[in-house]
Amino acid sequence: MQENNKMGLGTFIGLTMALCATVRSIPTLAATGWLLLAYLLFAIIFFAGPICAMAGELSTMLPGEGGPQLWVKTALGEKWGFVVAWLLWVQMFPGMVMVASVLGPTLGNTFGFIELGNNHYFTLTCILSIYWVITLLNLKFDMAKVGGNFGVWLGVYIPVMVLFVLGALTSIKIGINPLGGLGNFSFDKLIPNLNDVSSFKYLAGIVFIFVGIEISSVYMPRLKDATHNYTKGVYASLLGLVLLNFVNALLVANVVPSGKLELSNITQPVLIECQYLGIPTIAANVFSFMVFIGVVLQLSAWVTGPSKTIIAVAQQGLLPPSFGYYKENKYGVSKNVVLTQSVIISLFALLYGVMEDVNGVFLTLTNATTIVYCIVYVLIAISLLKLRKSMPDAPRAYRIGNHGNMLAYLMSAVVILSIFIVLLATLATTSFMDAMLVTIISVVLFIMPLLIYRMKSTSWSHIEDGFGATEGVK
């Protein structure tokens, strides 16, 4: 790839932030009150931090096309590389519906129709119509670069500053709101109460804040000075995510009345803050529109990011050529892949047509997405250790620990332990039906690639000339 077509560090950080950072995650963290500090520390120390370290070592050691799929394939073989590629793709199905659920409330608030935020039919309509528009745009334009350069400013940085300024001014004016989600401070509120585990149901959602921070590794071939800039970009993005969520979650929890927080409606605290500060509600309308644009661009970044892994395995002959998943356009986008995922995402979106509890659907989709993605992290952790043994002398521009493998073992063990805790907390604090739904989604999506690989034919590795020319296969 020509140097002038490669992205710089700033664009890469913006793209990584666009994949993960969003004001959408703030209400989930705020819903835990003062416990948000404990849960956020858990997510950073036992989950996000080790994952960034593992991704830093593996991506600089294996900077080729494919990202996590390449890492696991090199360490554990073709079958498990395919499983990772598949899971990175299919986690989008519930995940993008969950992210897109924010579109309804923000669009309704943009035009002053607040009640639409909890209308499940309106939410469904917004998800279906907007996601399909995004899909078609990704087939015609390089939307990944647009999301990194502009989307993160319009949809994340500026709205975060608005949320911070209004929240800070309101908290200065009213102090600690005894009726808010925080309530009066006491040290015992910082420690989870094992006799009341209700707040544990938000743990998967808080972990989800950092899920996917390593997926920007699929853009390594497009990144200038990739072996150095990738690690810098990932850690800068992690710091940005922590600051973005922690400060604003505290402010949101302080102003929204206890028990009244709407998980998919980030405009709710802004409306309350405008009332306290005497600001015309048009400010909240503008804020909603910016968040709306930001979510749209975040969705756009995810349309092509995870799909690159499924394109890679299709080109390696692990999927039938008749699917056409091996074909790419000049932006590295496979039309057949993105159309397939849009159809299945639309089917997942129908949950909003049959379930009236918007908050309930939001949590169920968040939990399913997080658990599916965590299977990938378990495989990455195992791969890190395997490569330390099988390729001990391979160049590593970034290495966990200067000498020996003890720190690498510790990082891997911590990630696997944290995933086990999140799984238990999720299943133990949801209703039986929701737990069954999450379990079924996770198990089915995990078993499918194993079945497909078992049926793999040698003919899949040979794309016939008569089948049709590829569209710029790399």
Summary of the structure (lengths in Angstrom):
residues: 474
radius of gyration: 21.8
end to end distance: 10.3
largest distance: 71.8
contacts: 1732
relative contact order: 0.20
helix: 74%
strand: 1%
